[in-house]
Amino acid sequence: MPDEQSQEYEGGCACGAVRYRMTSAPMFVHCCHCRWCQRETGAAFALNAMIEADRVVLLAGTPEMVDTPSNSGKGQRFARCPSCQVALWSNYAGAGDKVRFVRVGTLDEPDRIPPDIHIFVASKQPWVTLSPDIPAVAEYYDRREYWPAESLERRKAALA
């Protein structure tokens, strides 16, 4: 995970109608290989940077919020560009509107934010090869085991 000190990350949709800035490094980054994420992205996985909602600042446009089902049954809300429909971030029921799961691929420089963990690898595509340097778990995990202490504190503060 990148050092949080004064790091900013800008991104947006494909057509440029919606632009945003993350005002710090994310708390943690999931590379999710579950079948729901595969279906939602049309790809082998979703790469989501978890960050406090107040650290995601809109620079242009207003995303459209779209409710979709999720594996948990609690659903999720996607922020999509109203013009090109690119998903910019989502909010899951557990953290509500307080934590955003920013789609790393929508960042101008997505290579700056690699995953901290691979999750739901029990359903990953067999041709995807994972780095032995990044933790990988069959399904989900206990965040106290993997998250840095600072990120746990940030999450706690965001949900307070």
C-alpha positions as CSV (number, residue, x, y, z in Angstrom):
1,M,0.0,0.0,0.0
2,P,1.4,3.4,-0.9
3,D,2.5,5.8,1.8
4,E,-0.4,8.2,2.6
5,Q,1.6,11.4,3.0
6,S,0.2,14.0,0.6
7,Q,-0.6,11.5,-2.1
8,E,-3.4,12.2,-4.5
9,Y,-4.8,10.1,-7.3
10,E,-7.1,11.4,-10.0
11,G,-9.4,9.4,-12.2
12,G,-12.6,9.4,-14.1
13,C,-14.9,7.7,-16.6
14,A,-14.2,6.8,-20.2
15,C,-15.9,9.9,-21.7
16,G,-14.5,12.4,-19.2
17,A,-17.9,13.6,-18.0
18,V,-17.1,12.5,-14.4
19,R,-13.8,13.2,-12.8
20,Y,-12.7,12.7,-9.2
21,R,-9.7,12.9,-6.9
22,M,-8.7,10.6,-4.1
23,T,-7.0,12.9,-1.6
24,S,-4.9,10.2,0.1
25,A,-3.8,6.6,-0.4
26,P,-6.5,4.1,0.1
27,M,-6.9,2.2,3.4
28,F,-6.6,-1.2,1.6
29,V,-6.9,-2.6,-1.9
30,H,-8.8,-5.8,-2.8
31,C,-8.3,-7.8,-5.9
32,C,-11.6,-9.8,-5.8
33,H,-11.9,-12.9,-7.9
34,C,-15.5,-13.8,-6.9
35,R,-17.9,-14.7,-9.6
36,W,-20.0,-11.7,-8.8
37,C,-17.1,-9.3,-9.5
38,Q,-16.2,-11.3,-12.6
39,R,-19.8,-10.8,-13.9
40,E,-20.0,-7.2,-12.9
41,T,-16.7,-6.2,-14.5
42,G,-16.8,-8.7,-17.5
43,A,-13.3,-9.6,-16.5
44,A,-11.3,-12.0,-14.3
45,F,-11.5,-9.8,-11.2
46,A,-12.3,-6.4,-9.7
47,L,-9.6,-4.2,-8.2
48,N,-11.1,-2.0,-5.5
49,A,-9.3,0.7,-3.4
50,M,-11.2,1.2,-0.1
51,I,-11.1,4.8,1.0
52,E,-13.2,7.1,3.1
53,A,-16.0,8.7,1.1
54,D,-14.9,12.2,2.2
55,R,-11.5,11.6,0.6
56,V,-13.1,11.2,-2.8
57,V,-13.7,14.6,-4.2
58,L,-15.7,15.2,-7.4
59,L,-13.9,17.4,-9.9
60,A,-16.5,17.3,-12.7
61,G,-19.9,15.8,-13.2
62,T,-22.2,13.9,-11.0
63,P,-22.3,10.1,-11.0
64,E,-25.6,8.2,-11.2
65,M,-26.1,5.8,-8.3
66,V,-27.3,2.3,-9.4
67,D,-28.3,-0.4,-7.0
68,T,-27.2,-3.9,-7.9
69,P,-27.4,-7.3,-6.1
70,S,-24.4,-8.8,-4.4
71,N,-23.4,-12.3,-3.2
72,S,-24.1,-11.3,0.4
73,G,-27.7,-10.6,-0.5
74,K,-27.3,-7.0,0.9
75,G,-26.6,-5.4,-2.4
76,Q,-24.2,-2.6,-3.4
77,R,-24.5,0.8,-4.9
78,F,-22.4,1.7,-7.9
79,A,-21.5,5.2,-8.9
80,R,-21.6,5.3,-12.7
81,C,-21.1,8.0,-15.2
82,P,-24.6,8.9,-16.5
83,S,-23.2,9.2,-20.1
84,C,-20.8,6.3,-20.6
85,Q,-22.0,4.1,-17.7
86,V,-18.4,3.3,-16.4
87,A,-18.5,2.2,-12.8
88,L,-16.3,4.5,-10.8
89,W,-16.8,3.2,-7.3
90,S,-19.2,1.2,-5.2
91,N,-20.6,1.2,-1.7
92,Y,-21.4,-2.0,0.1
93,A,-24.1,-2.4,2.7
94,G,-21.5,-3.1,5.5
95,A,-19.9,0.4,5.4
96,G,-22.8,2.2,3.7
97,D,-21.9,5.5,2.2
98,K,-18.9,6.1,4.4
99,V,-16.4,3.9,2.6
100,R,-16.0,3.8,-1.2
101,F,-14.6,1.0,-3.2
102,V,-12.9,2.9,-6.0
103,R,-12.4,1.0,-9.2
104,V,-8.6,1.2,-9.5
105,G,-8.9,0.9,-13.3
106,T,-10.7,4.3,-13.5
107,L,-7.6,6.1,-12.1
108,D,-5.4,8.0,-14.5
109,E,-2.4,6.0,-13.1
110,P,-3.8,2.7,-11.9
111,D,-0.4,1.1,-11.7
112,R,0.3,3.3,-8.6
113,I,-2.2,1.2,-6.5
114,P,-1.4,-2.5,-6.6
115,P,-3.6,-4.9,-4.6
116,D,-2.8,-5.6,-0.9
117,I,-4.6,-8.9,-1.0
118,H,-6.4,-11.3,-3.4
119,I,-9.7,-12.5,-2.2
120,F,-12.1,-15.2,-3.3
121,V,-9.3,-17.0,-5.1
122,A,-11.2,-20.3,-4.8
123,S,-13.2,-19.0,-7.8
124,K,-10.4,-17.2,-9.7
125,Q,-9.9,-18.0,-13.3
126,P,-7.4,-20.8,-13.6
127,W,-5.2,-18.9,-16.1
128,V,-4.7,-16.0,-13.7
129,T,-1.3,-16.3,-12.0
130,L,-0.9,-14.7,-8.6
131,S,2.3,-13.2,-7.2
132,P,3.6,-15.0,-4.1
133,D,4.4,-11.5,-2.7
134,I,0.7,-10.6,-2.2
135,P,-1.5,-12.5,0.3
136,A,-4.3,-14.6,-1.2
137,V,-7.2,-16.1,0.6
138,A,-9.8,-18.6,-0.6
139,E,-12.8,-16.4,0.3
140,Y,-12.8,-13.5,2.7
141,Y,-10.5,-12.7,5.7
142,D,-10.2,-11.1,9.1
143,R,-9.1,-7.5,8.4
144,R,-7.2,-7.4,11.8
145,E,-4.9,-10.0,10.4
146,Y,-4.0,-8.2,7.1
147,W,-4.7,-4.5,7.4
148,P,-2.1,-2.1,8.8
149,A,-3.0,-0.6,12.2
150,E,-3.3,2.9,10.6
151,S,-5.8,1.6,8.1
152,L,-7.8,-0.1,10.8
153,E,-8.0,3.2,12.7
154,R,-9.0,5.1,9.6
155,R,-11.8,2.6,9.0
156,K,-13.0,2.9,12.6
157,A,-13.0,6.7,12.4
158,A,-14.9,6.6,9.1
159,L,-17.6,4.3,10.5
160,A,-18.0,6.1,13.8
